[in-house]
Amino acid sequence: MADVRVVVTGMGVKSPAGNTVEAAYATVMSGKPQATHLPELMDAGLPVTFGCPVPEFDQSDYFSVVERRHLDHVSKLAVAAACDAMTDAELPTDAPDRSGVWVGTGGADIAATARLGQEPLGRIPVITVPMIMPNSTAARIAIRYGFQGPCLTVSAACASGSIAIGEAFTAIRAGRVDRAIAGGADALLSPFCMASFARLGALSRRNESPSAASRPFDDDRDGFVMAEGAAFLVLERAESASARGARVYGEITGYATTTDADHIVRPLSDGAAATACLRAALADAELSPADIGHVNAHGSSTVLNDAAEAAALRACFGADGPPVTATKGVTGYLLGAGGAFEAVVGLLSAREGLVPPVANFGGGPDAEGLDIVHGSPRRIPRAPVISDSIGFGGHNAALVLSP
């Protein structure tokens, strides 16, 4: 059923850039970094004391008192974002057996496990097991809407959100379901998680200037800025969306995923597997590199990852490639939610013909040959965007999103 078109009819986010799609998009377009010092990290005496948290939102809009006690932080972010996407889509909840849920997460249960693990063994809460199950978030969303089709959790580090959307897209196109809620969520700003990533050497140490810490493709980058958040899309068969008169943001036209199969945290220096992923996604969309209006890059702000991704982009698009943006300069690194959030931004950017600027970018040899948008948004013709994600474990994913 390769001729089945898959469209996006709803979007929802809970992110450091804002808790609505409109607010988040405006913040990304402003190019203003959202990193800030966090008291719990400072009190713990960690070598990294800043990150990008999600602003407070009224949880009573989404959850009962009992649910607020029983859900961990990441599930609250995810379910709330999924609810916003469903409300935005005005999607009916009939035909539950033809409706599925795909959730991507790099480590949804880690923070809750670390926190609950400090409880005396005789006083471990009854809700501990359902709270720390990696599949709990997907199950919570399916339960809320009665969706009885596939309910799957994807864990592929920072490519998780993109792969979740891509696999939902594949299932709809193959005729296995007619619609899906798909996206990603992660929340690892706890002292335990931050200490772990700091020991790995992955985080920026710019405690004196958090707003300058996330620097995708910049020569002076020294690591990523940890963030939390959730982003979800409602995907539908185009025929079904048209029949019910749904508003359409855009279309998913291509998807691919590959693996470096080389190192558990270090990407291939030549970006060969990431290049293959980009090319496969373009082939799936039946597009050439020249058809792409801009790239929403992974842009992690780590030394090795950005260099490898830049090599992959040059290999795929050549010397005259499209404009490149990277939202992590503003939002920080949303881990498994990053690809889903960037799909939201990419769809809106493709529709508006406006590319967000990369925060804190000043140039450098790794960016040579790339048209990095910085300083202010750039107006371009409406055209498809390709969004790529790269994660620990060597996971690569790419989505082609068309206005």
Backbone torsions as a table, in degrees:
resi	resn	phi	psi	omega
1	MET	NA	44.6	-176.3
2	ALA	-64.5	-17.1	-179.2
3	ASP	-84.1	-2.3	176.9
4	VAL	-71.4	125.4	177.9
5	ARG	-94.3	143.0	-177.6
6	VAL	-121.0	122.1	-176.1
7	VAL	-116.0	161.8	177.7
8	VAL	-105.8	121.3	-176.9
9	THR	-115.5	-5.2	179.0
10	GLY	-154.3	147.6	178.9
11	MET	-144.2	144.9	176.6
12	GLY	-147.8	142.9	179.8
13	VAL	-139.7	149.5	163.8
14	LYS	-130.9	105.9	-167.6
15	SER	-143.7	163.0	174.7
16	PRO	-60.3	-23.6	-179.4
17	ALA	-83.2	-11.0	-178.8
18	GLY	149.5	159.4	-176.8
19	ASN	-102.2	7.7	168.5
20	THR	-127.8	157.4	179.5
21	VAL	-59.9	-42.5	-177.8
22	GLU	-63.1	-46.2	-178.6
23	ALA	-65.9	-42.5	-179.0
24	ALA	-64.0	-42.7	-179.5
25	TYR	-64.1	-41.3	178.9
26	ALA	-63.6	-40.5	179.2
27	THR	-65.9	-43.3	177.8
28	VAL	-60.8	-41.8	179.1
29	MET	-66.8	-27.3	179.3
30	SER	-71.6	-22.7	-178.0
31	GLY	72.0	17.6	-176.8
32	LYS	-92.6	116.6	-179.7
33	PRO	-63.5	146.9	-175.3
34	GLN	-108.4	7.7	-178.4
35	ALA	-68.0	143.2	-179.5
36	THR	-152.4	157.2	175.2
37	HIS	-68.2	142.3	-179.8
38	LEU	-116.2	123.1	-175.1
39	PRO	-55.0	-39.2	-176.6
40	GLU	-66.7	-29.4	177.7
41	LEU	-77.7	-36.3	177.4
42	MET	-67.3	-42.5	179.7
43	ASP	-63.9	-30.4	-179.0
44	ALA	-79.7	-7.5	179.3
45	GLY	68.7	33.1	-177.7
46	LEU	-77.2	155.9	177.0
47	PRO	-70.4	-17.7	174.6
48	VAL	-121.9	123.7	-171.5
49	THR	-118.8	16.9	-176.2
50	PHE	-137.6	162.8	178.2
51	GLY	-171.4	-170.3	-178.4
52	CYS	-122.1	93.0	179.9
53	PRO	-83.6	162.9	173.0
54	VAL	-80.8	132.3	176.6
55	PRO	-60.2	153.0	177.8
56	GLU	-59.0	142.9	172.9
57	PHE	-137.8	161.4	-175.4
58	ASP	-75.9	101.2	-177.6
59	GLN	-67.2	-22.5	179.2
60	SER	-66.9	-16.4	175.1
61	ASP	-70.0	-17.9	-173.3
62	TYR	-122.0	-27.8	-168.3
63	PHE	-133.2	146.6	171.2
64	SER	-75.0	171.1	178.0
65	VAL	-60.1	-42.0	179.7
66	VAL	-64.6	-43.6	179.6
67	GLU	-62.3	-37.7	-179.9
68	ARG	-64.3	-29.0	176.8
69	ARG	-78.7	-30.9	-170.7
70	HIS	-94.5	-14.6	-179.2
71	LEU	-101.6	136.9	173.4
72	ASP	-78.3	174.2	-171.6
73	HIS	-60.9	-45.0	-175.9
74	VAL	-66.5	-36.2	178.2
75	SER	-67.0	-36.4	176.7
76	LYS	-62.6	-45.5	178.7
77	LEU	-60.8	-44.5	-175.8
78	ALA	-68.6	-48.8	-178.3
79	VAL	-63.3	-40.2	179.1
80	ALA	-63.6	-43.5	178.9
81	ALA	-65.6	-40.3	178.1
82	ALA	-64.9	-39.7	176.4
83	CYS	-61.2	-42.7	178.0
84	ASP	-61.4	-40.4	179.4
85	ALA	-64.9	-42.5	179.4
86	MET	-65.2	-42.4	177.3
87	THR	-62.9	-42.1	179.0
88	ASP	-61.2	-40.2	-178.0
89	ALA	-77.6	-19.0	-173.3
90	GLU	52.1	44.1	-174.4
91	LEU	-82.5	125.5	175.0
92	PRO	-68.4	153.3	-177.2
93	THR	-105.2	25.7	173.7
94	ASP	-78.0	176.6	-179.3
95	ALA	48.7	55.2	-176.4
96	PRO	-61.4	-28.8	-179.1
97	ASP	-73.0	-12.1	178.0
98	ARG	-104.8	16.5	-176.1
99	SER	-126.1	134.9	-176.2
100	GLY	-130.5	169.6	179.4
101	VAL	-130.7	130.2	174.8
102	TRP	-128.0	121.8	-179.2
103	VAL	-122.9	128.1	175.2
104	GLY	-102.7	136.7	177.5
105	THR	-154.5	139.6	177.4
106	GLY	-82.2	-32.5	-178.1
107	GLY	-167.0	54.0	-171.8
108	ALA	-55.5	-34.8	-173.1
109	ASP	-95.6	-3.4	-171.8
110	ILE	-65.6	-49.4	-177.1
111	ALA	-62.8	-43.4	179.8
112	ALA	-65.4	-39.5	179.1
113	THR	-63.0	-43.6	179.8
114	ALA	-63.6	-41.3	-179.3
115	ARG	-69.2	-49.2	-178.1
116	LEU	-68.9	-25.6	178.8
117	GLY	-68.0	-13.1	177.3
118	GLN	-84.9	-9.6	179.2
119	GLU	-72.2	146.4	171.7
120	PRO	-56.4	141.1	-173.4
121	LEU	-59.0	-31.6	179.8
122	GLY	-78.5	-6.5	-177.5
123	ARG	-120.9	18.3	178.4
124	ILE	-61.3	129.3	-176.7
125	PRO	-60.4	148.0	178.4
126	VAL	-57.8	-32.0	-175.1
127	ILE	-83.7	6.1	-174.2
128	THR	-57.8	-50.1	-176.2
129	VAL	-61.0	-53.1	178.8
130	PRO	-64.9	-22.2	179.7
131	MET	-76.3	-32.5	-175.4
132	ILE	-101.9	-0.9	176.0
133	MET	-63.2	127.9	179.8
134	PRO	-59.2	-28.1	-178.3
135	ASN	-88.4	2.1	-173.5
136	SER	-60.8	-41.7	-176.9
137	THR	-62.6	-46.6	178.7
138	ALA	-61.5	-41.9	179.5
139	ALA	-63.4	-40.5	179.4
140	ARG	-61.1	-40.7	-179.9
141	ILE	-67.8	-44.2	179.2
142	ALA	-61.8	-42.2	179.6
143	ILE	-62.3	-42.1	-177.0
144	ARG	-60.7	-38.1	-174.9
145	TYR	-107.3	0.0	178.1
146	GLY	69.8	22.8	-179.6
147	PHE	-74.6	122.8	-173.5
148	GLN	-111.6	7.2	173.5
149	GLY	-79.8	-156.2	179.0
150	PRO	-56.9	139.0	176.1
151	CYS	-134.1	95.4	-166.0
152	LEU	-123.6	145.7	176.7
153	THR	-113.4	126.3	179.8
154	VAL	-106.3	126.9	175.5
155	SER	-123.9	99.2	179.5
156	ALA	-136.0	46.5	-179.9
157	ALA	53.2	-131.3	-172.3
158	CYS	-80.8	0.0	171.9
159	ALA	-95.3	1.3	-171.1
160	SER	-59.4	-48.5	-177.3
161	GLY	-62.5	-42.1	178.7
162	SER	-65.0	-41.2	-179.6
163	ILE	-67.9	-38.1	177.3
164	ALA	-59.3	-45.1	177.8
165	ILE	-65.5	-43.2	-179.6
166	GLY	-63.1	-39.3	-179.9
167	GLU	-72.1	-34.8	174.4
168	ALA	-64.5	-43.4	176.0
169	PHE	-57.5	-44.7	179.6
170	THR	-62.5	-41.5	-179.1
171	ALA	-65.2	-39.8	178.1
172	ILE	-68.0	-44.4	-177.9
173	ARG	-65.0	-30.6	179.0
174	ALA	-82.3	-5.3	178.3
175	GLY	85.8	9.8	-179.2
176	ARG	-76.4	-31.5	174.2
177	VAL	-140.9	167.4	178.7
178	ASP	-103.8	-19.2	-177.4
179	ARG	-158.7	161.3	-176.3
180	ALA	-156.9	151.6	163.9
181	ILE	-101.1	123.9	-175.5
182	ALA	-142.2	140.6	178.7
183	GLY	173.5	-153.9	-176.8
184	GLY	-149.1	160.8	179.6
185	ALA	-154.9	141.7	172.7
186	ASP	-156.8	150.1	177.5
187	ALA	-152.5	92.0	-174.5
188	LEU	-122.8	38.4	179.4
189	LEU	-87.6	14.1	179.3
190	SER	-74.4	156.1	179.0
191	PRO	-55.3	-41.2	179.8
192	PHE	-59.9	-48.8	-178.3
193	CYS	-66.5	-41.8	-179.7
194	MET	-65.8	-39.3	177.5
195	ALA	-63.0	-37.2	-179.5
196	SER	-65.9	-47.2	179.4
197	PHE	-68.7	-32.2	177.0
198	ALA	-66.1	-40.4	177.9
199	ARG	-62.9	-32.7	178.7
200	LEU	-71.6	-17.9	-178.5
201	GLY	82.8	19.3	-175.4
202	ALA	-88.5	-20.2	-171.6
203	LEU	-94.9	146.9	171.3
204	SER	-64.8	144.4	179.8
205	ARG	-106.3	20.3	-176.6
206	ARG	-78.5	63.6	179.9
207	ASN	-63.6	-26.1	-178.9
208	GLU	-76.4	-17.6	-178.4
209	SER	-151.3	74.2	-177.6
210	PRO	-56.1	-36.4	-176.7
211	SER	-67.0	-17.5	179.6
212	ALA	-100.8	6.5	-169.4
213	ALA	-80.7	-39.0	-178.6
214	SER	-87.9	113.2	-169.6
215	ARG	-135.4	70.6	-177.6
216	PRO	-55.0	128.1	175.6
217	PHE	66.5	0.9	-179.4
218	ASP	-78.2	147.5	-177.2
219	ASP	-65.3	-23.2	-175.0
220	ASP	-99.7	15.9	-180.0
221	ARG	-69.7	149.8	-179.2
222	ASP	-139.4	15.6	178.9
223	GLY	140.4	171.8	-176.8
224	PHE	-93.3	166.6	176.5
225	VAL	-107.0	120.3	-178.4
226	MET	-66.4	138.7	178.2
227	ALA	-137.7	169.0	174.4
228	GLU	-128.5	163.0	176.8
229	GLY	158.9	179.9	178.6
230	ALA	-151.5	146.8	176.2
231	ALA	-148.8	135.7	-177.9
232	PHE	-138.0	147.4	176.1
233	LEU	-118.4	147.9	166.9
234	VAL	-100.1	120.8	179.7
235	LEU	-108.3	141.0	179.2
236	GLU	-142.5	155.2	165.9
237	ARG	-59.8	134.3	-178.3
238	ALA	-58.2	-37.4	-179.4
239	GLU	-61.9	-42.5	179.7
240	SER	-68.5	-42.3	179.6
241	ALA	-62.0	-41.1	179.0
242	SER	-65.3	-40.1	-177.7
243	ALA	-63.6	-32.0	-179.6
244	ARG	-97.8	5.7	176.2
245	GLY	70.8	32.2	-176.8
246	ALA	-72.7	147.1	171.1
247	ARG	-75.8	133.9	-175.6
248	VAL	-114.8	127.5	176.9
249	TYR	-81.0	-33.6	-176.9
250	GLY	169.2	-168.3	-172.3
251	GLU	-132.0	140.3	170.0
252	ILE	-90.4	121.0	-174.1
253	THR	-116.0	-13.4	-179.5
254	GLY	-156.0	151.2	-179.4
255	TYR	-156.6	143.5	173.4
256	ALA	-156.5	155.6	173.7
257	THR	-143.3	141.7	178.7
258	THR	-138.0	173.2	178.9
259	THR	-135.2	137.0	178.4
260	ASP	-63.6	-38.0	-176.0
261	ALA	52.9	46.8	-175.0
262	ASP	-133.3	-50.6	-174.8
263	HIS	-149.8	149.8	-173.2
264	ILE	-72.5	-27.5	178.6
265	VAL	-130.4	-19.0	-176.7
266	ARG	-96.1	126.8	179.5
267	PRO	-75.3	159.0	172.2
268	LEU	-58.5	128.2	-173.1
269	SER	-63.7	-29.3	179.8
270	ASP	-89.7	-1.9	178.2
271	GLY	63.7	25.3	-172.3
272	ALA	-61.4	-44.7	-178.9
273	ALA	-70.1	-34.7	176.4
274	ALA	-67.2	-37.8	176.0
275	THR	-61.8	-45.6	179.1
276	ALA	-60.6	-36.4	179.4
277	CYS	-65.7	-45.9	177.7
278	LEU	-59.7	-45.7	-178.7
279	ARG	-65.3	-37.8	-180.0
280	ALA	-68.4	-37.8	177.6
281	ALA	-65.3	-41.2	177.1
282	LEU	-63.3	-42.5	178.9
283	ALA	-63.7	-39.1	178.5
284	ASP	-62.5	-35.3	178.5
285	ALA	-84.3	-3.2	-176.3
286	GLU	56.8	45.3	178.4
287	LEU	-123.8	158.8	173.5
288	SER	-104.1	163.9	176.9
289	PRO	-54.0	-33.4	-178.4
290	ALA	-68.1	-17.6	-179.2
291	ASP	-80.4	-12.8	-175.2
292	ILE	-82.9	128.8	-179.3
293	GLY	-80.2	-36.6	174.1
294	HIS	-162.3	165.9	179.3
295	VAL	-112.0	128.4	167.7
296	ASN	-97.0	97.8	-170.9
297	ALA	-79.6	161.5	175.3
298	HIS	-64.1	-50.4	171.9
299	GLY	47.6	62.9	-172.1
300	SER	-73.9	-24.2	-174.9
301	SER	82.0	13.4	170.7
302	THR	-93.6	151.4	-172.4
303	VAL	-61.7	-52.3	-174.6
304	LEU	-74.3	-40.6	-176.3
305	ASN	-64.7	-46.5	-179.1
306	ASP	-64.4	-38.6	179.3
307	ALA	-64.3	-42.5	179.5
308	ALA	-67.1	-41.2	-179.9
309	GLU	-66.2	-40.6	178.0
310	ALA	-60.0	-40.0	177.7
311	ALA	-63.0	-40.5	179.5
312	ALA	-65.8	-41.6	179.8
313	LEU	-65.4	-40.9	177.6
314	ARG	-64.8	-40.2	-179.4
315	ALA	-66.1	-37.1	-177.5
316	CYS	-77.8	-43.1	-170.2
317	PHE	-105.2	-13.0	177.7
318	GLY	78.4	-167.2	-172.8
319	ALA	-71.8	-26.1	-177.5
320	ASP	-112.2	51.2	-177.3
321	GLY	-73.1	170.3	-177.7
322	PRO	-73.6	166.5	174.6
323	PRO	-57.4	147.6	-177.6
324	VAL	-122.9	132.6	172.6
325	THR	-124.8	165.9	177.2
326	ALA	-152.9	113.4	-171.4
327	THR	-77.6	-12.9	-176.5
328	LYS	-66.4	-17.1	172.8
329	GLY	-62.4	-30.1	178.9
330	VAL	-92.0	-49.7	-169.1
331	THR	-91.0	-15.4	-166.0
332	GLY	77.0	-171.2	-170.8
333	TYR	-98.7	105.1	-177.6
334	LEU	-83.1	11.7	178.7
335	LEU	50.9	-124.2	-175.9
336	GLY	-64.8	-16.2	177.1
337	ALA	-87.4	-13.6	-171.7
338	GLY	-59.5	-48.5	-178.4
339	GLY	-63.0	-35.6	178.7
340	ALA	-70.0	-43.2	176.9
341	PHE	-61.7	-42.1	-179.4
342	GLU	-69.1	-26.6	173.2
343	ALA	-67.2	-38.9	175.9
344	VAL	-60.5	-51.6	-180.0
345	VAL	-62.0	-41.2	-179.6
346	GLY	-62.9	-42.0	178.5
347	LEU	-62.5	-45.7	-179.8
348	LEU	-66.8	-39.5	178.9
349	SER	-64.3	-42.5	179.2
350	ALA	-64.4	-39.8	-180.0
351	ARG	-67.1	-40.9	-176.9
352	GLU	-84.9	-16.6	-174.9
353	GLY	66.7	41.7	-175.8
354	LEU	-139.4	121.7	-176.0
355	VAL	-100.5	126.7	179.9
356	PRO	-67.8	152.9	176.6
357	PRO	-81.8	152.5	174.5
358	VAL	-86.6	119.5	-178.8
359	ALA	-68.9	146.1	172.8
360	ASN	63.2	21.0	-179.8
361	PHE	-90.5	127.0	177.7
362	GLY	-126.6	0.5	177.4
363	GLY	107.3	-179.2	-179.4
364	GLY	147.6	164.0	-174.7
365	PRO	-63.0	-31.0	-179.8
366	ASP	-66.8	-22.8	-179.3
367	ALA	-91.5	-1.0	-178.9
368	GLU	-60.5	135.1	-179.4
369	GLY	87.1	-3.1	177.0
370	LEU	-110.2	139.6	178.0
371	ASP	-92.3	79.6	-177.1
372	ILE	-77.2	122.5	177.5
373	VAL	-79.2	126.3	179.3
374	HIS	-151.7	162.4	-179.8
375	GLY	91.2	-56.9	-179.6
376	SER	-155.5	162.4	178.0
377	PRO	-61.2	153.4	179.4
378	ARG	-117.5	130.9	177.1
379	ARG	-81.7	128.8	177.6
380	ILE	-136.5	165.4	174.4
381	PRO	-65.1	150.3	174.8
382	ARG	-61.6	130.0	-177.4
383	ALA	-165.5	163.4	178.0
384	PRO	-60.9	149.9	175.2
385	VAL	-117.4	146.2	171.8
386	ILE	-112.2	129.7	179.9
387	SER	-114.5	125.4	-178.1
388	ASP	-118.3	150.9	-180.0
389	SER	-133.4	143.6	-178.3
390	ILE	-134.9	127.9	-174.8
391	GLY	-130.2	159.7	172.3
392	PHE	-52.2	145.8	-173.6
393	GLY	94.1	-4.7	-179.8
394	GLY	82.2	18.2	-178.7
395	HIS	-78.0	131.8	174.9
396	ASN	-124.3	143.2	176.0
397	ALA	-146.4	149.0	177.4
398	ALA	-143.2	137.9	176.9
399	LEU	-120.8	136.8	171.5
400	VAL	-104.0	122.7	-175.2
401	LEU	-119.9	124.1	-174.3
402	SER	-115.4	137.7	178.7
403	PRO	-70.9	NA	NA
